[in-house]
Amino acid sequence: MKLEARFCDVDSSEPMVLLHDDDCLEIGVKENDRVSITGKRTIVALVSRSDTLVEKGAVLMHRSLMDRCGVDDGDVVNVQYAPKPDSVRSIRRKMDGEKLEREEIRAIVEDILENRLSKIEISAWLTALYINEMDIDEIADFTVAMAETGDIIKFDREPVFDFHSLGGIPGNKITPIVVSIVAAAGIMIPKLSSRAISSACGTSDFVEVFCDVLMDAEKLKSVSEEVGGVFAWGGGMNLAPVDDMVIRIEHPLGINPRAQMLASIMSKKVAVGATHLLVDIPTGAGTKVPTLDVARAYARDLMDLGEKIGIHVECAITYADQPVGNAVGPALEARECISILEGQKHPASVIEKACECAGIILEMAGIPNGPVKAREILDSGEAHRKFLEIVAAQGGNPELRSEDIKPGIYHEDIVSTKSGYIHNIHNKDVVAIAKAAGAPNDKGAGLMIHLKKGQRVETGDVLFTIYADNEAKLKRARETAIKYPPMDIEGMLLKRVSSTPLRR
C-alpha cells in the first residue's frame, strides 16, 4: 500500500510507526504487528494505530526511521504486512525448555541487533533463559554469536590478557592497579570496563575522573600495543553491541539469567581478542554471589565456557562481606586508587586483593611467585610509572597526583550512637547511601568509611563521612543513612543462655 511518510517528533525505544485505523484494516495489521516500509531502503517497524492522530493515507515516522529508510517528509513509501521472524518460534521452544541449535541462537541474536524483535519478545527470551537456562554448548554458541555482531579486535601480538570482576561489592577499585602492575611486567592487558548499572560506581565511572575512557577499537589496539594496557569504557565501542541492547531490557526486569551473564562477559572477551582471562568472583552476603558453593559453580561455568571458545580462564574467589577499602564513589575511589599506586600502604584490603589478582595473571604468563612479584612491582614504583603512562595515553595529566582529586564540597560525618564492635557492614545499604548522594553521575558524591568489621567503636566516633556535590543530595543521603544504617554495632556478648534459674 502506498502511503505518504510524515515526520513525527515523538521518539520510541523501539522502531514504531503510527497508521490510521482504516489503513491498518486495508493492510491487514493490528496493534504491535509488523510492517515493512520501503523507500530507498526497506525497514521493519511495529505498528501503533489511531483514527485521530494520523490522517488516512499517511504513516507517521520518527526522523531516525526516516533516515534508515532513506526518505524525507512527504515522500511516498510502500507499506505492507511483515510476518514475525522465525526466531520467535525459537524463543517459544526455549520457553518450553528445549535445546536450541546454533543457527537458531544466531538468528535470535541477529534479529535483536536489527530491531526485528520487540522488547516484549526479547523479555520473553530473557525470561526463558532465566527459567530454563542453557547448557554449556548453547552458551558457547550464544557467546560467539553476540561477539560476531560487532567489531573483533585482532592484535599484532599474543598472548592478550584480560581481567574481569563480577562486581556486586562497593569500593572495588582494584582494576587500574591490576592493569598497571601487569603492564609494568611487560604483559599486554587491554582492559575494558563498565559503568555502574545498579552499583554506586563502576570502574569507568571513577577512571574518567582523571582521564578519557571513550575510545574506538583502533585506538584501543594502538594504545595497548604501545603502552601495554588501557582503562577503556567498553560501551564506547562497537564490541558485542547486542549485549548492551539486551542489558537495557534486562535491568528493569530485575533478572540476570546465568546464560546471559556468562555470554555477556565472554562475548566482550572474544571481541577484544583475549587469549587469557582472570575473573574475580567477589563472594559474601549482599553480593551477586552470596556463598562459596555458588562462587565455585560460577568458576566452573566460566572455565568450561572458556575452554569451549578458546580462552584460558582462571578465577579468583575473593572476600566480599564488606566494601573493599574505605572509599565508595567516583572521586573518592579514584583518589584512594591513585594513593596506593603512589606508595600509600593503606587500605590493606585493596592492596592485598590487587596484588593477589595481578599475581595470578603474572603466573598465567609464566612468571613464578606471582603475588610476591606483583607486590614488588607496586612497591618499587614501576606500577605507578606505568599507570601515569597509560593515563597520558588516554588524554590525562601525566603528572597526576591523588591530592589533585577533590570529593564533593558538601559533607557530613555520621557518628555512632553507642559503643561496641562493628559486626556487619551491609553492602547494599552503603550503595544506597552513595547513590542517594548522587553517585555515580555526580563525581564528588560518595562515602569515606572510617571503621571496618571487627573494630572497636565508642559513642560519638565517626563511622563514615558522606560527600555530595549539592546540599539537597547530602540531605537525602543522610536520611537514607538514618533509615538504612549500614553498620551493625554490638557488644562482645550477644546473648546469655542459662539452663535453669539461679537459686539463692
C-alpha positions as CSV (number, residue, x, y, z in Angstrom):
1,M,0.0,0.0,0.0
2,K,1.4,3.4,-1.0
3,L,1.4,5.9,1.9
4,E,2.9,9.4,2.5
5,A,5.8,9.5,5.0
6,R,5.2,12.2,7.6
7,F,7.7,13.3,10.2
8,C,6.6,12.8,13.8
9,D,8.7,14.3,16.6
10,V,7.9,11.5,19.1
11,D,10.7,9.0,19.6
12,S,10.2,5.5,20.8
13,S,12.5,3.0,22.4
14,E,11.9,0.6,19.5
15,P,11.1,1.1,15.8
16,M,7.4,2.2,15.8
17,V,5.2,3.9,13.2
18,L,1.7,5.3,13.5
19,L,-1.0,4.3,11.0
20,H,-4.7,5.3,10.6
21,D,-7.2,2.6,11.6
22,D,-8.6,2.4,8.1
23,D,-5.2,1.9,6.5
24,C,-4.4,-0.9,9.1
25,L,-7.6,-2.7,8.0
26,E,-6.6,-2.5,4.4
27,I,-3.0,-3.7,5.0
28,G,-4.3,-6.3,7.4
29,V,-2.3,-5.4,10.6
30,K,-3.2,-5.0,14.3
31,E,-1.6,-3.1,17.1
32,N,2.1,-4.3,17.6
33,D,2.1,-6.2,14.3
34,R,5.0,-5.5,12.0
35,V,5.1,-3.7,8.6
36,S,7.9,-3.4,6.1
37,I,8.4,0.2,4.8
38,T,10.2,0.6,1.6
39,G,11.7,3.9,0.4
40,K,15.3,3.9,-0.8
41,R,15.8,1.1,1.7
42,T,13.5,-1.3,3.5
43,I,13.0,-1.3,7.2
44,V,10.7,-3.2,9.6
45,A,8.7,-1.4,12.3
46,L,6.0,-2.1,14.8
47,V,2.5,-0.7,14.3
48,S,0.6,1.7,16.5
49,R,-2.9,2.7,15.5
50,S,-5.1,5.8,15.7
51,D,-8.0,7.4,13.9
52,T,-7.3,10.9,15.2
53,L,-3.5,11.4,15.5
54,V,-2.7,10.4,11.9
55,E,-4.5,11.1,8.6
56,K,-5.7,8.3,6.3
57,G,-3.1,7.7,3.6
58,A,-0.1,8.8,5.8
59,V,2.4,7.0,8.0
60,L,4.0,8.9,10.9
61,M,7.7,8.2,11.4
62,H,10.4,9.5,13.6
63,R,13.5,11.1,12.0
64,S,15.7,8.1,12.9
65,L,13.4,5.7,11.0
66,M,13.1,8.1,8.0
67,D,16.9,8.2,7.8
68,R,17.2,4.4,8.0
69,C,14.5,4.1,5.2
70,G,16.2,6.9,3.1
71,V,13.1,9.1,2.9
72,D,12.1,12.7,3.6
73,D,8.9,14.3,4.9
74,G,6.3,13.9,2.2
75,D,7.9,11.1,0.2
76,V,5.8,8.1,-0.8
77,V,6.6,4.7,0.7
78,N,5.3,1.2,0.2
79,V,3.9,-0.2,3.4
80,Q,2.9,-3.9,3.7
81,Y,2.5,-6.6,6.4
82,A,5.7,-8.2,7.6
83,P,5.5,-11.6,9.3
84,K,7.2,-12.3,12.7
85,P,10.7,-13.5,12.3
86,D,11.3,-17.2,12.6
87,S,13.4,-16.6,15.8
88,V,10.1,-16.0,17.7
89,R,9.4,-19.8,17.3
90,S,12.9,-20.5,18.7
91,I,12.1,-18.3,21.7
92,R,8.9,-20.3,22.2
93,R,11.0,-23.5,22.0
94,K,13.3,-22.3,24.8
95,M,10.2,-21.3,26.8
96,D,9.2,-24.9,26.6
97,G,12.6,-26.0,27.9
98,E,14.0,-27.3,24.6
99,K,17.7,-27.1,23.5
100,L,18.3,-24.7,20.6
101,E,20.6,-25.3,17.7
102,R,23.5,-22.9,16.8
103,E,21.7,-21.3,13.9
104,E,18.6,-20.7,16.0
105,I,20.6,-18.9,18.6
106,R,22.5,-16.9,15.9
107,A,19.1,-15.9,14.3
108,I,17.8,-14.6,17.7
109,V,20.9,-12.5,18.2
110,E,20.9,-11.1,14.7
111,D,17.1,-10.2,15.0
112,I,17.8,-8.4,18.2
113,L,20.6,-6.4,16.5
114,E,18.4,-5.5,13.6
115,N,15.4,-4.5,15.8
116,R,13.3,-7.2,14.3
117,L,12.3,-8.4,17.8
118,S,10.2,-6.3,20.0
119,K,11.0,-5.5,23.6
120,I,8.2,-7.9,24.7
121,E,9.8,-10.7,22.6
122,I,13.3,-10.0,24.0
123,S,11.8,-10.0,27.5
124,A,10.3,-13.4,26.8
125,W,13.7,-14.6,25.6
126,L,15.4,-13.4,28.8
127,T,12.6,-14.9,30.9
128,A,13.0,-18.3,29.1
129,L,16.7,-18.2,29.9
130,Y,16.1,-17.4,33.5
131,I,13.7,-20.2,34.0
132,N,15.0,-23.0,31.7
133,E,18.7,-21.9,31.4
134,M,21.1,-23.1,28.7
135,D,23.7,-25.9,28.6
136,I,27.3,-25.0,28.1
137,D,27.2,-25.7,24.3
138,E,24.3,-23.3,23.9
139,I,26.0,-20.6,26.0
140,A,29.2,-21.0,23.8
141,D,27.1,-20.5,20.7
142,F,25.3,-17.6,22.3
143,T,28.7,-16.0,23.3
144,V,30.2,-16.3,19.8
145,A,27.0,-15.0,18.1
146,M,27.0,-11.9,20.3
147,A,30.7,-11.2,19.7
148,E,30.3,-11.5,15.9
149,T,27.6,-8.8,15.8
150,G,30.3,-6.2,16.3
151,D,34.0,-5.5,15.8
152,I,36.5,-8.1,16.8
153,I,40.0,-6.7,17.6
154,K,43.0,-8.5,16.2
155,F,46.2,-7.6,17.9
156,D,49.5,-8.0,16.2
157,R,51.0,-10.0,19.1
158,E,49.8,-12.5,21.6
159,P,49.1,-13.5,24.3
160,V,46.4,-11.0,25.2
161,F,45.5,-11.0,28.9
162,D,42.3,-9.6,30.4
163,F,40.7,-9.2,33.9
164,H,37.1,-9.1,34.8
165,S,35.2,-8.8,38.1
166,L,31.6,-10.0,38.5
167,G,31.1,-6.9,40.7
168,G,28.4,-6.5,43.4
169,I,30.7,-5.1,46.0
170,P,31.2,-1.4,46.7
171,G,34.6,0.2,46.6
172,N,36.2,-2.5,44.3
173,K,38.7,-0.1,42.8
174,I,41.5,-2.6,42.0
175,T,41.3,-2.6,38.2
176,P,43.7,0.2,37.4
177,I,46.1,-1.2,40.0
178,V,46.0,-4.7,38.5
179,V,46.4,-3.4,34.9
180,S,49.3,-1.1,35.9
181,I,51.1,-4.0,37.6
182,V,50.6,-6.4,34.8
183,A,51.5,-3.9,32.1
184,A,54.6,-2.9,34.0
185,A,55.7,-6.6,33.9
186,G,55.6,-6.4,30.1
187,I,52.3,-8.2,29.7
188,M,49.6,-6.7,27.4
189,I,46.2,-6.2,29.1
190,P,43.7,-4.2,27.1
191,K,41.1,-3.8,29.9
192,L,37.6,-2.8,29.0
193,S,35.5,-1.7,32.0
194,S,31.8,-0.9,32.6
195,R,29.8,1.8,34.2
196,A,27.6,1.3,37.2
197,I,24.2,-0.3,36.4
198,S,22.9,-0.9,39.9
199,S,26.0,0.0,42.0
200,A,27.4,3.3,43.2
201,C,30.4,3.3,40.9
202,G,31.8,1.3,38.1
203,T,35.4,1.3,37.1
204,S,34.8,3.6,34.1
205,D,32.9,6.0,36.4
206,F,35.9,6.7,38.5
207,V,38.6,6.4,35.8
208,E,37.0,9.2,33.8
209,V,37.6,11.5,36.8
210,F,41.3,11.6,35.7
211,C,41.4,10.5,32.0
212,D,39.3,9.8,28.9
213,V,37.7,6.4,28.9
214,L,36.0,6.8,25.5
215,M,38.0,5.4,22.6
216,D,37.4,3.4,19.4
217,A,38.7,-0.1,18.7
218,E,41.6,1.2,16.6
219,K,42.8,3.5,19.4
220,L,42.4,0.6,22.0
221,K,44.6,-1.5,19.8
222,S,47.3,1.1,19.3
223,V,47.5,2.2,22.9
224,S,47.5,-1.4,24.2
225,E,50.3,-2.4,21.9
226,E,52.4,0.7,22.6
227,V,51.8,1.2,26.4
228,G,50.8,-2.3,27.4
229,G,47.3,-1.6,28.8
230,V,44.3,0.7,28.8
231,F,41.4,1.5,31.2
232,A,38.7,2.0,28.5
233,W,34.9,2.0,28.7
234,G,33.5,-1.0,26.8
235,G,30.2,0.8,25.9
236,G,32.1,3.3,23.8
237,M,33.0,0.7,21.1
238,N,31.1,-1.5,18.7
239,L,32.0,-4.6,20.7
240,A,29.2,-7.2,21.1
241,P,26.5,-4.5,20.7
242,V,23.7,-6.9,21.2
243,D,24.9,-7.4,24.8
244,D,24.3,-3.7,25.6
245,M,20.9,-3.8,23.9
246,V,19.8,-6.8,26.0
247,I,21.1,-5.3,29.3
248,R,18.9,-2.3,28.8
249,I,15.9,-4.6,28.7
250,E,17.2,-7.0,31.4
251,H,17.7,-4.3,34.0
252,P,14.1,-3.2,34.5
253,L,13.0,-6.9,34.7
254,G,15.4,-7.3,37.7
255,I,16.7,-10.7,36.4
256,N,20.1,-11.7,35.4
257,P,19.9,-15.1,33.7
258,R,23.0,-17.2,34.1
259,A,23.4,-17.9,30.4
260,Q,23.0,-14.2,29.5
261,M,25.5,-13.2,32.2
262,L,28.1,-15.7,31.1
263,A,27.7,-14.9,27.4
264,S,27.8,-11.1,28.2
265,I,31.1,-11.4,30.0
266,M,32.8,-13.8,27.5
267,S,31.5,-12.1,24.3
268,K,33.3,-8.9,25.2
269,K,36.5,-11.0,25.8
270,V,36.2,-12.7,22.4
271,A,35.6,-9.2,20.8
272,V,38.8,-7.8,22.5
273,G,40.9,-10.7,21.3
274,A,41.7,-12.1,24.8
275,T,43.6,-15.4,25.0
276,H,43.9,-15.5,28.8
277,L,41.4,-14.2,31.4
278,L,41.2,-13.9,35.1
279,V,37.7,-13.5,36.6
280,D,37.3,-12.0,40.1
281,I,34.3,-13.5,41.9
282,P,33.5,-11.4,45.0
283,T,31.6,-13.6,47.4
284,G,29.7,-12.7,50.5
285,A,26.4,-11.6,51.9
286,G,24.7,-8.8,49.9
287,T,26.7,-9.5,46.7
288,K,25.7,-11.2,43.4
289,V,27.5,-14.4,44.7
290,P,26.4,-15.0,48.3
291,T,28.1,-18.3,49.1
292,L,31.3,-20.2,48.4
293,D,29.4,-23.0,46.7
294,V,27.7,-20.6,44.3
295,A,31.1,-19.0,43.6
296,R,32.7,-22.4,42.8
297,A,29.8,-23.1,40.4
298,Y,30.3,-19.8,38.6
299,A,34.1,-20.5,38.4
300,R,33.4,-24.0,36.9
301,D,31.0,-22.5,34.3
302,L,33.4,-19.7,33.3
303,M,36.3,-22.1,32.9
304,D,34.2,-24.6,30.9
305,L,32.9,-21.9,28.7
306,G,36.4,-20.5,28.1
307,E,37.6,-24.0,27.0
308,K,34.7,-24.1,24.5
309,I,35.6,-20.7,22.9
310,G,39.4,-20.9,23.1
311,I,40.1,-18.6,26.1
312,H,42.2,-19.9,29.0
313,V,40.2,-18.8,32.1
314,E,41.1,-18.9,35.8
315,C,39.1,-17.5,38.6
316,A,39.8,-15.8,41.9
317,I,37.1,-16.2,44.6
318,T,37.5,-13.1,46.8
319,Y,36.2,-11.9,50.2
320,A,33.2,-9.5,49.8
321,D,31.4,-9.3,53.1
322,Q,32.2,-5.5,53.3
323,P,33.4,-2.8,50.9
324,V,36.9,-3.0,49.5
325,G,38.9,-0.3,51.1
326,N,37.4,2.9,52.6
327,A,36.2,4.9,49.6
328,V,32.9,4.5,47.7
329,G,32.1,6.9,44.9
330,P,33.9,8.1,41.7
331,A,36.3,10.9,43.0
332,L,36.9,9.1,46.4
333,E,37.7,5.8,44.7
334,A,40.0,7.5,42.2
335,R,41.9,9.3,45.0
336,E,42.3,6.1,47.0
337,C,43.3,4.0,44.0
338,I,46.0,6.6,42.9
339,S,47.3,7.0,46.5
340,I,48.0,3.3,46.7
341,L,49.9,3.4,43.4
342,E,51.9,6.4,44.8
343,G,53.0,4.2,47.7
344,Q,50.4,4.5,50.4
345,K,50.3,1.3,52.5
346,H,46.6,1.6,53.3
347,P,43.9,0.3,52.9
348,A,45.4,-3.1,53.1
349,S,42.3,-4.8,51.7
350,V,42.7,-3.0,48.3
351,I,46.5,-3.7,48.1
352,E,46.2,-7.3,49.0
353,K,43.3,-8.0,46.6
354,A,45.0,-6.1,43.7
355,C,48.4,-7.9,44.2
356,E,46.8,-11.3,44.5
357,C,44.8,-10.9,41.3
358,A,47.7,-9.3,39.4
359,G,49.9,-12.1,40.7
360,I,47.6,-14.8,39.3
361,I,47.8,-13.1,35.9
362,L,51.6,-12.9,36.1
363,E,51.7,-16.7,36.9
364,M,49.4,-17.3,33.9
365,A,52.0,-15.5,31.8
366,G,54.8,-17.8,33.2
367,I,56.2,-15.5,35.9
368,P,56.7,-17.5,39.2
369,N,55.6,-16.3,42.6
370,G,53.1,-14.0,41.1
371,P,51.7,-12.2,44.1
372,V,55.2,-11.6,45.5
373,K,56.3,-10.2,42.2
374,A,53.2,-8.1,41.9
375,R,53.8,-6.5,45.3
376,E,57.5,-5.8,44.3
377,I,56.3,-4.0,41.1
378,L,53.8,-2.0,43.2
379,D,56.3,-1.1,46.0
380,S,59.1,-0.2,43.6
381,G,57.0,2.5,41.9
382,E,57.0,0.6,38.5
383,A,53.3,0.2,38.6
384,H,52.8,3.9,39.3
385,R,55.0,4.9,36.4
386,K,53.1,2.6,34.1
387,F,49.8,4.0,35.4
388,L,50.8,7.6,34.6
389,E,51.9,6.4,31.1
390,I,48.5,4.9,30.5
391,V,46.8,8.0,31.9
392,A,48.8,10.2,29.5
393,A,47.9,7.9,26.5
394,Q,44.3,8.4,27.4
395,G,44.5,12.2,27.5
396,G,45.1,12.6,31.2
397,N,47.6,14.6,33.2
398,P,51.0,12.7,33.1
399,E,51.9,14.3,36.5
400,L,48.6,13.4,38.1
401,R,48.6,13.2,41.9
402,S,46.0,11.8,44.3
403,E,45.6,15.1,46.1
404,D,44.6,16.7,42.8
405,I,41.3,14.9,43.1
406,K,38.7,16.5,45.3
407,P,35.4,15.0,46.6
408,G,32.1,16.9,46.9
409,I,32.3,20.2,48.8
410,Y,29.3,19.3,50.9
411,H,30.0,16.6,53.5
412,E,28.7,15.3,56.9
413,D,30.1,12.9,59.4
414,I,27.8,10.1,60.6
415,V,28.6,9.2,64.2
416,S,27.9,6.1,66.4
417,T,25.2,6.4,69.0
418,K,26.6,3.5,71.1
419,S,29.8,1.7,72.0
420,G,30.7,-1.8,70.8
421,Y,32.2,-3.6,67.8
422,I,31.2,-3.4,64.2
423,H,29.7,-6.9,63.5
424,N,28.5,-6.3,59.9
425,I,28.6,-3.7,57.1
426,H,25.8,-4.1,54.7
427,N,27.0,-3.6,51.1
428,K,23.5,-2.8,49.7
429,D,22.9,0.0,52.3
430,V,26.4,1.5,51.6
431,V,25.4,1.6,47.9
432,A,22.0,3.1,48.6
433,I,23.6,5.9,50.6
434,A,26.2,6.7,48.0
435,K,23.6,6.7,45.2
436,A,21.3,9.0,47.3
437,A,24.3,11.4,47.5
438,G,24.4,11.4,43.7
439,A,27.0,8.7,42.7
440,P,28.0,7.7,40.1
441,N,26.7,10.7,38.0
442,D,27.9,13.3,40.5
443,K,31.7,12.6,40.6
444,G,32.2,14.1,44.0
445,A,29.5,12.0,45.7
446,G,30.1,9.0,47.9
447,L,31.2,7.8,51.3
448,M,34.5,7.5,53.2
449,I,34.2,4.6,55.6
450,H,36.4,5.2,58.7
451,L,35.8,1.9,60.6
452,K,35.5,-1.7,59.3
453,K,34.3,-5.0,60.6
454,G,35.7,-6.1,63.9
455,Q,36.9,-2.7,65.0
456,R,36.0,-1.1,68.4
457,V,33.6,1.8,68.4
458,E,32.9,4.4,71.1
459,T,29.9,6.6,71.3
460,G,30.4,9.6,69.2
461,D,33.1,8.0,66.9
462,V,32.7,8.9,63.2
463,L,31.6,5.8,61.3
464,F,31.6,7.3,57.8
465,T,31.5,10.6,56.0
466,I,29.0,11.4,53.3
467,Y,30.1,13.6,50.4
468,A,27.9,15.3,47.8
469,D,28.0,18.0,45.2
470,N,24.9,19.8,46.5
471,E,23.1,20.2,49.8
472,A,19.8,18.6,48.7
473,K,21.5,15.3,47.8
474,L,23.6,15.4,51.0
475,K,20.4,15.7,53.0
476,R,18.8,12.8,51.0
477,A,21.9,10.6,51.7
478,R,21.8,11.5,55.4
479,E,18.1,10.5,55.6
480,T,18.9,7.2,53.7
481,A,21.7,6.5,56.2
482,I,19.3,7.0,59.1
483,K,16.6,4.9,57.5
484,Y,19.0,2.1,56.4
485,P,22.0,2.2,58.8
486,P,24.8,0.3,57.0
487,M,26.7,-0.9,60.1
488,D,25.6,-3.3,62.9
489,I,27.3,-2.3,66.2
490,E,27.1,-4.9,69.1
491,G,28.9,-5.7,72.3
492,M,31.1,-8.8,72.5
493,L,28.2,-10.5,74.5
494,L,25.5,-11.3,72.1
495,K,23.2,-13.3,74.3
496,R,23.2,-15.0,77.7
497,V,21.8,-18.6,77.7
498,S,21.0,-20.3,81.0
499,S,19.5,-23.8,81.6
500,T,17.9,-23.1,85.0
501,P,17.2,-20.0,87.2
502,L,19.9,-19.3,89.8
503,R,18.8,-20.4,93.4
504,R,19.6,-18.2,96.4
